[in-house]
Amino acid sequence: MKNSKKIYKLIKNGNIFQNGKLLKKDLLIKDDKIFKIKDTIADNPAYEIIDASDCIVSYGFIDPHVHFRTPGNEDKEDWENGSNAAINGGFTYVIDMPNTKPITDNYDILHIKNKIAGNTNINFGFHIGLTAGNLDKIGRIRNACK
């Protein structure tokens, strides 16, 4: 059986911010990228159609300061719950703070966090704690994260 996944998504009747105003537009998405924006785009059986009437259609937001507390304080927050909440709020990228137990100030802890975060559905980055004790290791940590 052939894969019936549609490569186009047509977002109909959404309000987008353009030229300083909210305007009613249709957006055609191809391969997860905006392909066309017009006042009206005709329906097509090849399109997955999403009705965005009374909705604002926007790019994904970035939260540069999240506290997902993994490892060490998962009872307060963890990557699964925190990333799901972010996604549901319209965020597509988060940057986690280093206040974990142990603190994220070395390569090994950063590597652990990276593996955990890699199992979620959000784009991510990390802040790292800079201390007098790790100043000489920052170059290695930075190079390992490329």
ChimeraX commands (.cxc) that place a marker at each C-alpha (Angstrom):
marker #1 position 0.00,0.00,0.00 radius 0.5
marker #1 position 1.32,3.43,-0.92 radius 0.5
marker #1 position 2.07,6.03,1.73 radius 0.5
marker #1 position -0.92,8.38,1.66 radius 0.5
marker #1 position 0.70,11.15,3.69 radius 0.5
marker #1 position -0.14,14.50,2.17 radius 0.5
marker #1 position 2.86,16.75,1.56 radius 0.5
marker #1 position 0.79,19.94,1.49 radius 0.5
marker #1 position -1.14,21.50,4.36 radius 0.5
marker #1 position -3.55,24.30,3.59 radius 0.5
marker #1 position -4.29,26.55,6.53 radius 0.5
marker #1 position -7.54,28.33,5.65 radius 0.5
marker #1 position -8.92,31.64,6.93 radius 0.5
marker #1 position -6.16,32.31,9.46 radius 0.5
marker #1 position -5.30,35.73,10.79 radius 0.5
marker #1 position -1.65,36.51,10.18 radius 0.5
marker #1 position 0.37,39.55,11.19 radius 0.5
marker #1 position 1.55,41.21,7.99 radius 0.5
marker #1 position 2.65,44.80,7.37 radius 0.5
marker #1 position 1.64,45.84,10.88 radius 0.5
marker #1 position -1.91,44.44,10.64 radius 0.5
marker #1 position -3.79,41.21,11.29 radius 0.5
marker #1 position -5.04,40.03,7.91 radius 0.5
marker #1 position -7.21,37.06,6.93 radius 0.5
marker #1 position -5.09,34.80,4.69 radius 0.5
marker #1 position -4.61,31.23,3.54 radius 0.5
marker #1 position -1.20,29.59,3.91 radius 0.5
marker #1 position 0.01,26.64,1.91 radius 0.5
marker #1 position 2.68,24.58,3.68 radius 0.5
marker #1 position 4.93,22.17,1.74 radius 0.5
marker #1 position 7.44,19.93,3.52 radius 0.5
marker #1 position 6.82,21.86,6.77 radius 0.5
marker #1 position 7.73,25.22,5.21 radius 0.5
marker #1 position 5.49,28.07,4.10 radius 0.5
marker #1 position 5.13,27.69,0.35 radius 0.5
marker #1 position 2.51,30.34,-0.45 radius 0.5
marker #1 position 0.45,33.03,1.32 radius 0.5
marker #1 position -2.59,34.44,-0.47 radius 0.5
marker #1 position -5.97,35.92,0.34 radius 0.5
marker #1 position -7.55,32.66,-0.90 radius 0.5
marker #1 position -6.02,29.39,-2.03 radius 0.5
marker #1 position -8.34,26.89,-3.68 radius 0.5
marker #1 position -8.92,23.56,-1.93 radius 0.5
marker #1 position -7.31,20.53,-3.49 radius 0.5
marker #1 position -7.81,16.82,-2.62 radius 0.5
marker #1 position -4.02,16.53,-2.29 radius 0.5
marker #1 position -4.05,19.05,0.60 radius 0.5
marker #1 position -4.59,18.39,4.28 radius 0.5
marker #1 position -6.91,21.28,5.14 radius 0.5
marker #1 position -6.78,23.00,8.51 radius 0.5
marker #1 position -9.53,25.50,9.35 radius 0.5
marker #1 position -7.94,28.41,11.22 radius 0.5
marker #1 position -11.05,30.62,11.34 radius 0.5
marker #1 position -10.89,32.91,14.38 radius 0.5
marker #1 position -7.27,31.85,14.99 radius 0.5
marker #1 position -4.02,33.75,14.78 radius 0.5
marker #1 position -1.44,31.86,12.75 radius 0.5
marker #1 position 2.11,32.60,13.81 radius 0.5
marker #1 position 5.64,31.30,13.68 radius 0.5
marker #1 position 6.83,29.23,16.63 radius 0.5
marker #1 position 8.05,31.14,19.65 radius 0.5
marker #1 position 11.37,30.78,21.49 radius 0.5
marker #1 position 11.59,30.61,25.28 radius 0.5
marker #1 position 15.23,31.35,26.19 radius 0.5
marker #1 position 14.75,30.70,29.91 radius 0.5
marker #1 position 13.10,27.44,30.98 radius 0.5
marker #1 position 13.68,25.38,34.13 radius 0.5
marker #1 position 13.06,21.75,33.27 radius 0.5
marker #1 position 15.05,20.64,36.38 radius 0.5
marker #1 position 16.44,17.45,34.86 radius 0.5
marker #1 position 18.50,15.89,36.32 radius 0.5
marker #1 position 17.82,16.10,40.03 radius 0.5
marker #1 position 14.54,17.94,40.57 radius 0.5
marker #1 position 12.11,16.15,38.26 radius 0.5
marker #1 position 9.42,16.46,40.93 radius 0.5
marker #1 position 9.33,20.19,40.10 radius 0.5
marker #1 position 9.51,19.82,36.28 radius 0.5
marker #1 position 10.98,17.47,33.71 radius 0.5
marker #1 position 11.68,17.52,29.98 radius 0.5
marker #1 position 8.59,15.58,28.94 radius 0.5
marker #1 position 6.06,17.75,30.79 radius 0.5
marker #1 position 7.91,21.02,30.27 radius 0.5
marker #1 position 8.41,20.52,26.55 radius 0.5
marker #1 position 4.79,19.42,26.04 radius 0.5
marker #1 position 3.59,22.54,27.86 radius 0.5
marker #1 position 5.87,24.70,25.72 radius 0.5
marker #1 position 4.66,23.12,22.48 radius 0.5
marker #1 position 1.02,23.55,23.52 radius 0.5
marker #1 position 1.77,27.22,24.18 radius 0.5
marker #1 position 3.16,27.76,20.67 radius 0.5
marker #1 position 6.86,27.44,21.48 radius 0.5
marker #1 position 9.11,25.49,19.13 radius 0.5
marker #1 position 12.48,26.17,20.82 radius 0.5
marker #1 position 13.49,26.30,24.48 radius 0.5
marker #1 position 16.79,26.96,26.22 radius 0.5
marker #1 position 17.14,25.23,29.58 radius 0.5
marker #1 position 18.83,26.82,32.58 radius 0.5
marker #1 position 21.72,25.09,34.44 radius 0.5
marker #1 position 20.15,24.96,37.91 radius 0.5
marker #1 position 19.91,21.20,38.21 radius 0.5
marker #1 position 21.27,18.77,40.79 radius 0.5
marker #1 position 24.09,18.50,40.03 radius 0.5
marker #1 position 24.45,21.91,38.40 radius 0.5
marker #1 position 25.02,21.89,34.65 radius 0.5
marker #1 position 28.57,23.17,34.64 radius 0.5
marker #1 position 30.42,20.33,32.93 radius 0.5
marker #1 position 30.38,18.19,29.82 radius 0.5
marker #1 position 29.09,15.03,31.51 radius 0.5
marker #1 position 25.94,16.66,32.90 radius 0.5
marker #1 position 25.35,18.51,29.64 radius 0.5
marker #1 position 25.64,15.20,27.77 radius 0.5
marker #1 position 23.04,13.60,30.09 radius 0.5
marker #1 position 20.65,16.52,29.59 radius 0.5
marker #1 position 21.15,16.38,25.84 radius 0.5
marker #1 position 20.22,12.69,25.70 radius 0.5
marker #1 position 17.08,13.30,27.79 radius 0.5
marker #1 position 16.01,16.34,25.79 radius 0.5
marker #1 position 16.64,14.50,22.53 radius 0.5
marker #1 position 13.69,12.23,23.34 radius 0.5
marker #1 position 11.23,15.15,23.25 radius 0.5
marker #1 position 9.50,16.86,20.32 radius 0.5
marker #1 position 10.93,20.35,20.70 radius 0.5
marker #1 position 14.06,22.11,19.50 radius 0.5
marker #1 position 16.33,22.93,22.42 radius 0.5
marker #1 position 19.53,24.42,23.73 radius 0.5
marker #1 position 21.18,24.76,27.11 radius 0.5
marker #1 position 22.67,27.45,29.26 radius 0.5
marker #1 position 25.70,26.26,31.18 radius 0.5
marker #1 position 26.93,27.49,34.53 radius 0.5
marker #1 position 30.25,29.29,34.21 radius 0.5
marker #1 position 32.36,29.01,37.35 radius 0.5
marker #1 position 35.99,29.54,38.31 radius 0.5
marker #1 position 36.23,25.74,38.44 radius 0.5
marker #1 position 35.17,25.11,34.85 radius 0.5
marker #1 position 36.51,28.16,33.02 radius 0.5
marker #1 position 39.35,26.15,31.45 radius 0.5
marker #1 position 36.89,23.48,30.21 radius 0.5
marker #1 position 34.38,25.74,28.45 radius 0.5
marker #1 position 36.14,25.31,25.09 radius 0.5
marker #1 position 35.75,21.51,25.23 radius 0.5
marker #1 position 32.13,21.81,26.27 radius 0.5
marker #1 position 31.40,24.31,23.49 radius 0.5
marker #1 position 33.10,22.17,20.83 radius 0.5
marker #1 position 31.25,19.04,21.98 radius 0.5
marker #1 position 27.91,20.77,21.46 radius 0.5
marker #1 position 28.39,21.65,17.79 radius 0.5
marker link #1:1,2 radius 0.2
marker link #1:2,3 radius 0.2
marker link #1:3,4 radius 0.2
marker link #1:4,5 radius 0.2
marker link #1:5,6 radius 0.2
marker link #1:6,7 radius 0.2
marker link #1:7,8 radius 0.2
marker link #1:8,9 radius 0.2
marker link #1:9,10 radius 0.2
marker link #1:10,11 radius 0.2
marker link #1:11,12 radius 0.2
marker link #1:12,13 radius 0.2
marker link #1:13,14 radius 0.2
marker link #1:14,15 radius 0.2
marker link #1:15,16 radius 0.2
marker link #1:16,17 radius 0.2
marker link #1:17,18 radius 0.2
marker link #1:18,19 radius 0.2
marker link #1:19,20 radius 0.2
marker link #1:20,21 radius 0.2
marker link #1:21,22 radius 0.2
marker link #1:22,23 radius 0.2
marker link #1:23,24 radius 0.2
marker link #1:24,25 radius 0.2
marker link #1:25,26 radius 0.2
marker link #1:26,27 radius 0.2
marker link #1:27,28 radius 0.2
marker link #1:28,29 radius 0.2
marker link #1:29,30 radius 0.2
marker link #1:30,31 radius 0.2
marker link #1:31,32 radius 0.2
marker link #1:32,33 radius 0.2
marker link #1:33,34 radius 0.2
marker link #1:34,35 radius 0.2
marker link #1:35,36 radius 0.2
marker link #1:36,37 radius 0.2
marker link #1:37,38 radius 0.2
marker link #1:38,39 radius 0.2
marker link #1:39,40 radius 0.2
marker link #1:40,41 radius 0.2
marker link #1:41,42 radius 0.2
marker link #1:42,43 radius 0.2
marker link #1:43,44 radius 0.2
marker link #1:44,45 radius 0.2
marker link #1:45,46 radius 0.2
marker link #1:46,47 radius 0.2
marker link #1:47,48 radius 0.2
marker link #1:48,49 radius 0.2
marker link #1:49,50 radius 0.2
marker link #1:50,51 radius 0.2
marker link #1:51,52 radius 0.2
marker link #1:52,53 radius 0.2
marker link #1:53,54 radius 0.2
marker link #1:54,55 radius 0.2
marker link #1:55,56 radius 0.2
marker link #1:56,57 radius 0.2
marker link #1:57,58 radius 0.2
marker link #1:58,59 radius 0.2
marker link #1:59,60 radius 0.2
marker link #1:60,61 radius 0.2
marker link #1:61,62 radius 0.2
marker link #1:62,63 radius 0.2
marker link #1:63,64 radius 0.2
marker link #1:64,65 radius 0.2
marker link #1:65,66 radius 0.2
marker link #1:66,67 radius 0.2
marker link #1:67,68 radius 0.2
marker link #1:68,69 radius 0.2
marker link #1:69,70 radius 0.2
marker link #1:70,71 radius 0.2
marker link #1:71,72 radius 0.2
marker link #1:72,73 radius 0.2
marker link #1:73,74 radius 0.2
marker link #1:74,75 radius 0.2
marker link #1:75,76 radius 0.2
marker link #1:76,77 radius 0.2
marker link #1:77,78 radius 0.2
marker link #1:78,79 radius 0.2
marker link #1:79,80 radius 0.2
marker link #1:80,81 radius 0.2
marker link #1:81,82 radius 0.2
marker link #1:82,83 radius 0.2
marker link #1:83,84 radius 0.2
marker link #1:84,85 radius 0.2
marker link #1:85,86 radius 0.2
marker link #1:86,87 radius 0.2
marker link #1:87,88 radius 0.2
marker link #1:88,89 radius 0.2
marker link #1:89,90 radius 0.2
marker link #1:90,91 radius 0.2
marker link #1:91,92 radius 0.2
marker link #1:92,93 radius 0.2
marker link #1:93,94 radius 0.2
marker link #1:94,95 radius 0.2
marker link #1:95,96 radius 0.2
marker link #1:96,97 radius 0.2
marker link #1:97,98 radius 0.2
marker link #1:98,99 radius 0.2
marker link #1:99,100 radius 0.2
marker link #1:100,101 radius 0.2
marker link #1:101,102 radius 0.2
marker link #1:102,103 radius 0.2
marker link #1:103,104 radius 0.2
marker link #1:104,105 radius 0.2
marker link #1:105,106 radius 0.2
marker link #1:106,107 radius 0.2
marker link #1:107,108 radius 0.2
marker link #1:108,109 radius 0.2
marker link #1:109,110 radius 0.2
marker link #1:110,111 radius 0.2
marker link #1:111,112 radius 0.2
marker link #1:112,113 radius 0.2
marker link #1:113,114 radius 0.2
marker link #1:114,115 radius 0.2
marker link #1:115,116 radius 0.2
marker link #1:116,117 radius 0.2
marker link #1:117,118 radius 0.2
marker link #1:118,119 radius 0.2
marker link #1:119,120 radius 0.2
marker link #1:120,121 radius 0.2
marker link #1:121,122 radius 0.2
marker link #1:122,123 radius 0.2
marker link #1:123,124 radius 0.2
marker link #1:124,125 radius 0.2
marker link #1:125,126 radius 0.2
marker link #1:126,127 radius 0.2
marker link #1:127,128 radius 0.2
marker link #1:128,129 radius 0.2
marker link #1:129,130 radius 0.2
marker link #1:130,131 radius 0.2
marker link #1:131,132 radius 0.2
marker link #1:132,133 radius 0.2
marker link #1:133,134 radius 0.2
marker link #1:134,135 radius 0.2
marker link #1:135,136 radius 0.2
marker link #1:136,137 radius 0.2
marker link #1:137,138 radius 0.2
marker link #1:138,139 radius 0.2
marker link #1:139,140 radius 0.2
marker link #1:140,141 radius 0.2
marker link #1:141,142 radius 0.2
marker link #1:142,143 radius 0.2
marker link #1:143,144 radius 0.2
marker link #1:144,145 radius 0.2
marker link #1:145,146 radius 0.2
view
